Amino acid sequence: MNWPVLKDSKWLAFQLTSILSAVTGVILAVGSNSYWVLFILLSMILTGFGVNRATKLTR
């Protein structure tokens, strides 16, 4: 990781939201709630946006 990526607040927001939605999805899956799929998909999409942003910042 480069320092510009770690200082970027938008990248940090993507990563934190992605982690929180993944944890929420796992908790819902353990509780047999069918909404866990939405949270896992949201987590994957946000991770993709975060990776794309980090790639743009390091170029």
Secondary structure, 3 states (H helix, E strand, C coil): CCHHHHHCHHHHHHHHHHHHHHHHHHHHHHCCCCCHHHHHHHHHHHHHHHHHHHHHHHC
